Amino acid sequence: MNPDVCVIGAGVSGLTNAILLAESGRKVLVLEHHSIPGGYLQQFQRKGTRFDVGFHWVGSTLPGRPFNSILEHLELLDKIEIEPYPADAAIEVRSGDKSFAYPTRFDAFVESALATWPHEREGLLKFVEEVEAECARAKWFDLRLDGDYDNSLFGKTDRTTLRDRLDEWIGDPWLREVLAVQSYNIGLQDREIPWSKHALIFRSNFDETSRIRGGGGAFIDLMLARGKELGVEYRFREGAQKIECEGRRAIAVHTEKGNRIEADMFIGACHPKTIFRMIDDEVVGADYKQRLMSMKDSRGAIQIFARLNRPLPTLGRTGVFLTDGNPLLVVHPDDDRLEAMVYSEQEPFAKWRDERVMRRGPEYEQLKAAAIETMLERMRPLIPGLDDAIEDIFGSTPLSDEWYTRNEHGGVFGISHDVDHQGMDRPAPRMRIRNLWFTGHSITLPGILGVMINAFGTCDGLRGDDWLFRSVAR
């Protein structure tokens, strides 16, 4: 029997959409190219140790905050074990001999920042005021039933950047660096990230910065189980290959296993370029399709996954940013593992793009090893005894991410979220095909909370009655 809705992609946003659509009584099928669900929240195992690909922390976990409220609606809040980071040092920013620790709570951050930079009091208070103002205008961040929202997440075109705001309000170079480091969360620099988007991402890291016990894999397992309770069908290793259309309406998906699946509605929960490759040019128009295909993708990442023979007390459970040059993030989520990442363009690795994973040859492996060693050189002053504690070390490049997540060029956040890709210049929840909707980190907001908000926004638009927002905001 054919489903009512076919969701293409089993990342966080796709799984969220599946739950929301199934709870409304629809029969939902999720197709996934890979054997493992979760997208950037998937885990992998090496020599008995499980590593997180892209899960480091999540904010807004307190009652009334967006992540908490979304989990409550999905009936997952009581099943997930949320573990707050250290209250006074959730995230530490280091540059040379300077350091500043972000507390887990926003009010504590403001207090700490004012005490550290009293000479920047006026500018700091203005920064905080405008961050809160941006969040109050954003429907899914503010969560007031009587809120006066401009619903601008889908159409904002303001070209004001974070650097523009810092130039206006903040003079101290070290404070500017500390405030700008959160733009790393979507792989952008202060001159690239829209101020409005930075404000939402900055604020969402607080109240309170936490991990989920078991990491991204545990979270995905709970989402799958919730979907199954509601009757969602999942097919792994059966990705979509072609979307069959009649006029401007999708009627069926053809899968890699040769199946043809008809549905009333389709949700593209993977990279929009992947979806548009499945649609004939004449259906959407060659010029329109080319414009979307030419949109810039976000940066990829080089990552380290290290098995440890002992814990690293000098690092602890705090997430650490090394900001001298290209920011590098280091996390030590468990005693037996360390994970680190730095953003990178795919260009140095592009010549091996068409080679299969694990078969790219010695030149590629040498280039990857050199990139990993450069990261380790930056980490050693921070973590005494690091080399002795490493039992095994594994690495990945943007090519690894492209292979396992199907993101274009390994871009961690899909279509770039820079100031040149806003409003009409980025993908929207609806594009040309009447019954084909889009979600995921290319659409509006990236990150764990961001893609879940995207899923709720897409499904609320599909329903057309604002019921989902009212349910979450209650």
FENKADA-V882131 format. One record per residue. SS is DSSP state (H for helix, E for strand, L for the rest). Layout:
ss=SS
ss=SS
//
This chain:
ss=L
ss=L
ss=L
ss=L
ss=E
ss=E
ss=E
ss=E
ss=L
ss=L
ss=E
ss=H
ss=H
ss=H
ss=H
ss=H
ss=H
ss=H
ss=H
ss=H
ss=H
ss=H
ss=H
ss=L
ss=L
ss=L
ss=L
ss=E
ss=E
ss=E
ss=E
ss=E
ss=L
ss=L
ss=L
ss=L
ss=L
ss=E
ss=H
ss=H
ss=H
ss=L
ss=E
ss=E
ss=E
ss=E
ss=L
ss=L
ss=E
ss=E
ss=E
ss=E
ss=L
ss=L
ss=L
ss=L
ss=L
ss=E
ss=L
ss=L
ss=L
ss=L
ss=L
ss=L
ss=L
ss=H
ss=H
ss=H
ss=H
ss=H
ss=H
ss=H
ss=H
ss=L
ss=L
ss=L
ss=L
ss=L
ss=L
ss=L
ss=L
ss=E
ss=E
ss=E
ss=L
ss=L
ss=L
ss=L
ss=L
ss=L
ss=E
ss=E
ss=E
ss=E
ss=E
ss=L
ss=L
ss=E
ss=E
ss=E
ss=E
ss=E
ss=L
ss=L
ss=L
ss=H
ss=H
ss=H
ss=H
ss=H
ss=H
ss=H
ss=H
ss=H
ss=H
ss=H
ss=L
ss=H
ss=H
ss=H
ss=H
ss=H
ss=H
ss=H
ss=H
ss=H
ss=H
ss=H
ss=H
ss=H
ss=H
ss=H
ss=H
ss=H
ss=H
ss=H
ss=H
ss=L
ss=H
ss=H
ss=H
ss=H
ss=L
ss=L
ss=L
ss=L
ss=L
ss=L
ss=L
ss=L
ss=L
ss=H
ss=H
ss=H
ss=L
ss=L
ss=L
ss=L
ss=L
ss=L
ss=E
ss=H
ss=H
ss=H
ss=H
ss=H
ss=H
ss=H
ss=H
ss=L
ss=L
ss=L
ss=H
ss=H
ss=H
ss=H
ss=H
ss=H
ss=H
ss=H
ss=H
ss=H
ss=H
ss=H
ss=H
ss=H
ss=L
ss=L
ss=L
ss=L
ss=L
ss=L
ss=E
ss=E
ss=H
ss=H
ss=H
ss=H
ss=H
ss=H
ss=H
ss=H
ss=H
ss=H
ss=L
ss=L
ss=L
ss=L
ss=L
ss=E
ss=E
ss=E
ss=L
ss=L
ss=H
ss=H
ss=H
ss=H
ss=H
ss=H
ss=H
ss=H
ss=H
ss=H
ss=H
ss=H
ss=H
ss=H
ss=H
ss=L
ss=L
ss=L
ss=E
ss=E
ss=E
ss=E
ss=L
ss=L
ss=L
ss=E
ss=E
ss=E
ss=E
ss=E
ss=E
ss=E
ss=L
ss=L
ss=E
ss=E
ss=E
ss=E
ss=E
ss=E
ss=E
ss=L
ss=L
ss=L
ss=L
ss=E
ss=E
ss=E
ss=L
ss=L
ss=E
ss=E
ss=E
ss=E
ss=L
ss=L
ss=L
ss=H
ss=H
ss=H
ss=H
ss=H
ss=H
ss=L
ss=L
ss=L
ss=H
ss=H
ss=H
ss=H
ss=L
ss=H
ss=H
ss=H
ss=H
ss=H
ss=H
ss=H
ss=H
ss=L
ss=L
ss=L
ss=E
ss=L
ss=L
ss=E
ss=E
ss=E
ss=E
ss=E
ss=E
ss=E
ss=E
ss=E
ss=L
ss=L
ss=L
ss=L
ss=L
ss=L
ss=L
ss=L
ss=L
ss=L
ss=E
ss=E
ss=E
ss=E
ss=L
ss=L
ss=L
ss=L
ss=L
ss=E
ss=E
ss=E
ss=E
ss=E
ss=E
ss=E
ss=L
ss=L
ss=E
ss=E
ss=E
ss=E
ss=E
ss=E
ss=E
ss=E
ss=L
ss=L
ss=H
ss=H
ss=H
ss=H
ss=H
ss=H
ss=L
ss=L
ss=L
ss=L
ss=L
ss=L
ss=L
ss=L
ss=H
ss=H
ss=H
ss=H
ss=H
ss=H
ss=H
ss=H
ss=H
ss=H
ss=H
ss=H
ss=H
ss=H
ss=H
ss=H
ss=H
ss=H
ss=H
ss=H
ss=L
ss=L
ss=L
ss=L
ss=L
ss=H
ss=H
ss=H
ss=H
ss=E
ss=E
ss=E
ss=E
ss=E
ss=E
ss=E
ss=L
ss=H
ss=H
ss=H
ss=H
ss=H
ss=H
ss=H
ss=H
ss=L
ss=L
ss=H
ss=H
ss=H
ss=L
ss=L
ss=L
ss=L
ss=E
ss=L
ss=L
ss=E
ss=L
ss=L
ss=L
ss=L
ss=H
ss=H
ss=H
ss=L
ss=L
ss=L
ss=L
ss=E
ss=L
ss=L
ss=L
ss=L
ss=L
ss=E
ss=E
ss=E
ss=L
ss=L
ss=L
ss=L
ss=L
ss=L
ss=L
ss=L
ss=H
ss=H
ss=H
ss=H
ss=H
ss=H
ss=H
ss=H
ss=H
ss=H
ss=H
ss=H
ss=H
ss=H
ss=H
ss=H
ss=H
ss=L
ss=L
ss=L
ss=H
ss=H
ss=H
ss=H
ss=H
ss=H
ss=H
ss=L
//
